[in-house]
Amino acid sequence: MRLQRYEKLMAQMAVELQRYLVSRGAKHEVAEDIVQDVFVKLLEMELVLPPDKLRPYMYRVAWSTYLDYYRRTQRYQDLVEKYLGPATETPRQQSDPGIEQAMARLSRKEQHLLVLRYEQNLSIAQVAEQLKIRPSAVKMRLHRVHKKLERIMVRSEQG
């Protein structure tokens, strides 16, 4: 009986967190993903929190996860606009030689990761499934590749 009550509490929390994130500006799909990430983090913890401390913890983790997602997305959009031009432009037939040179300096694994995510438009979960790694690992690798590309391109502009 206690398990059913706990499961019901968790289901309510998931709906609450999702509504909270949407009310704070997150898209519905993003909010769903973040709530899922919060529950994964909660399950991976070795610590069991009482219900009165669980709710504030989950809100805090959900909000910080959303902020991280938002900042990462914003940085990526800024990088794309800086090197490829505004998103409202018609797609270019030729790619920027700076990006091609930077891509050539990435490892095959890094290039493959970018191709799966951005050229084939696979979701994080689909990329993780294809590479046989966890979605969190895909996110971290993408983040590292974005930072590496940014460093390479800034160096090539300066030098």
Buried (B, 14 or more C-beta within 10 A) or exposed (E): EEEEEEEEEEEEBBEBBBEBBBEEEBEEEBBBBBBBBBBEBBEEEEEEEEEEEBBEBBBEBBBEBBEBBBEBEEBBEEBBEEBBEEEEEEEEEEEEEBBEEBBEBBEEEBBBBBEBBEEEEBBBEBBBEEBEEEBBBBBEBBBEBBEBBBEBBEEEEEE
